[in-house]
Amino acid sequence: MSVDETAPLRVLIVDGDPRVRADAISRLRGSDELEVVAEAAEPGDALDLAEKLRPDIVLLAARAARHTAPLSRSCRVFVLAAPGQDGVEVAMRGGATGHLEPGAFTAGDLIRGVRDASRVSHGLSAREAEVMDLIATGRSNGEIARQLFLSEKTVKNHVNRIYAKLGVGSRATAIALWRGMVSVLPVRD
């Protein structure tokens, strides 16, 4: 996988119910930022597919929560579960990034979940997250300054703090990390 800020995030959907998988695929289909690369009915197949395809995100049925830990080592895992359904807590303890309700989420909800997880896990302020969102859309410092009514120097300061907090040295790597493409970056202690 390359660190390409224009490449869509690759999604693997794992659920035993074919209707849930089909619904999730249709909800993500219209997004330029997401691409469903595979689907699986069985959790065991998900581990093999994740190793082979290296998705950025796995949507995992709550009943497969015990598979969260091995999957979360190489990608972001979001649990598909109705409110109060068993397995969500197990998945979250196992390293899941978040929880989505089948039939009630949008592609935007998933993208926001990835960005929120990146913001929280890297300690970015709300303004830094806003700047990073604009960086991730390909905007220059000057364009960001005009959009946010800031000086270009202030934007540059935000960018430098963002790079320091993310531990990166380039825009492309910052974007990859922000978008949740954790598998392309070295594991941090």
C-alpha positions in Angstrom: 0.0 0.0 0.0 1.3 3.4 -0.8 0.9 6.6 1.1 -1.3 8.3 -1.5 -3.6 11.0 -0.1 -6.0 10.6 -3.0 -6.5 6.9 -2.7 -9.8 5.9 -1.0 -9.7 4.1 2.3 -10.0 0.4 1.7 -12.9 -1.3 3.7 -13.5 -4.9 4.5 -17.0 -5.8 5.7 -17.5 -8.9 7.9 -21.0 -10.0 8.9 -22.9 -13.3 8.7 -26.0 -11.6 7.5 -25.8 -11.0 3.7 -28.4 -8.2 4.0 -26.3 -6.3 6.5 -23.2 -6.6 4.2 -25.2 -5.5 1.1 -26.6 -2.5 3.0 -23.2 -1.5 4.3 -21.8 -1.8 0.7 -24.6 0.4 -0.7 -24.1 3.0 2.0 -20.4 3.3 1.3 -20.6 3.0 -2.5 -21.1 6.7 -3.3 -18.1 8.0 -1.3 -14.9 9.0 -3.1 -13.1 8.5 0.2 -14.0 4.8 0.7 -13.8 1.7 -1.3 -15.2 -1.7 -0.3 -12.4 -4.2 -1.2 -14.1 -7.4 0.1 -16.8 -8.8 2.2 -16.9 -12.0 4.4 -19.6 -13.9 6.2 -17.2 -15.7 8.6 -14.8 -14.0 11.0 -12.1 -16.5 10.3 -12.2 -15.5 6.6 -11.8 -11.9 7.7 -8.4 -12.6 9.3 -7.1 -14.1 6.1 -8.6 -11.4 3.9 -7.2 -8.7 6.1 -3.7 -10.2 5.9 -4.0 -10.6 2.1 -5.8 -7.3 1.2 -4.5 -5.0 4.0 -7.7 -2.9 4.4 -7.6 0.4 6.2 -10.9 -0.3 7.9 -12.8 -3.4 8.9 -16.5 -3.2 9.7 -17.0 -6.2 12.0 -20.2 -7.8 13.3 -20.5 -7.7 17.1 -20.8 -11.5 17.2 -17.2 -11.6 15.9 -15.9 -9.3 18.6 -13.3 -11.8 19.7 -11.5 -11.2 16.4 -11.1 -7.5 17.0 -7.6 -7.6 18.6 -5.8 -9.3 15.8 -7.5 -7.1 13.2 -6.9 -3.9 15.1 -3.1 -4.4 14.9 -3.2 -3.5 11.2 -6.3 -1.5 10.6 -9.1 0.5 12.2 -12.0 -1.8 13.3 -15.6 -0.5 13.7 -18.1 -2.8 15.3 -21.5 -3.2 13.5 -24.1 -3.6 16.3 -27.5 -2.4 17.4 -27.6 -0.4 20.6 -27.0 -2.6 23.6 -26.1 -5.6 21.5 -23.6 -8.0 23.1 -20.1 -7.9 21.8 -19.6 -4.1 21.6 -17.8 -3.9 24.9 -15.6 -6.9 24.1 -14.6 -5.3 20.7 -13.9 -1.9 22.2 -11.6 -3.6 24.8 -10.0 -5.5 22.0 -9.0 -2.3 20.2 -12.0 -1.4 18.1 -12.0 2.3 17.0 -15.7 2.8 17.2 -19.3 1.5 16.9 -21.8 1.9 14.0 -25.4 0.8 13.9 -26.2 -1.4 10.9 -28.7 0.4 8.6 -28.2 3.7 10.3 -24.7 5.0 9.4 -23.4 6.9 6.4 -20.1 7.0 4.7 -19.6 10.4 6.4 -20.2 8.8 9.8 -17.4 6.3 9.1 -15.0 8.9 7.8 -15.7 11.1 10.9 -15.1 8.2 13.1 -11.7 7.6 11.6 -10.8 11.3 11.8 -12.1 11.6 15.4 -10.0 8.6 16.4 -7.0 10.1 14.8 -7.6 13.4 16.5 -8.0 11.9 19.9 -5.2 9.4 19.6 -2.7 12.1 18.5 -3.8 14.9 20.9 -4.7 17.4 18.3 -6.7 20.5 19.3 -10.1 21.2 17.6 -8.4 23.9 15.5 -5.5 21.6 14.5 -8.0 18.9 13.6 -9.8 21.5 11.4 -6.6 22.4 9.7 -5.7 18.8 9.3 -9.1 18.1 7.7 -8.3 20.8 5.1 -4.8 19.5 4.5 -6.3 16.1 3.9 -8.5 17.6 1.1 -5.4 18.8 -0.6 -5.6 22.5 0.3 -2.4 24.6 0.5 -1.5 26.7 3.5 -2.7 29.8 1.7 -6.0 28.3 0.9 -6.5 27.1 4.4 -5.6 30.6 5.8 -8.2 32.2 3.5 -10.9 29.6 4.4 -10.3 29.9 8.2 -9.7 33.6 8.2 -6.2 33.1 9.6 -2.8 34.4 8.5 -0.7 32.1 6.5 2.0 32.2 9.3 -0.6 31.0 11.8 -1.6 28.1 9.5 2.1 27.2 9.1 2.5 27.2 12.9 -0.6 24.9 13.2 0.9 22.6 10.5 4.3 22.4 12.3 2.5 21.5 15.6 0.4 18.9 13.8 3.5 17.3 12.3 5.2 17.2 15.7 2.2 15.6 17.4 1.7 13.1 14.6 5.4 12.4 14.5 5.6 12.9 10.7 7.7 15.0 8.4 5.6 15.2 5.3 2.1 16.2 4.2 1.5 12.8 2.5 2.4 10.9 5.7 0.3 13.2 7.9 -2.7 12.7 5.5 -2.2 8.9 5.5 -2.1 8.8 9.3 -5.1 11.2 9.6 -7.2 9.1 7.2 -6.5 6.0 9.3 -4.1 4.3 7.0 -2.2 3.0 10.0 -0.8 0.0 8.2 1.5 2.1 6.2 3.2 3.6 9.2 5.6 2.1 11.7 4.1 0.9 15.0 4.6 3.3 17.9 5.4 2.2 21.4 
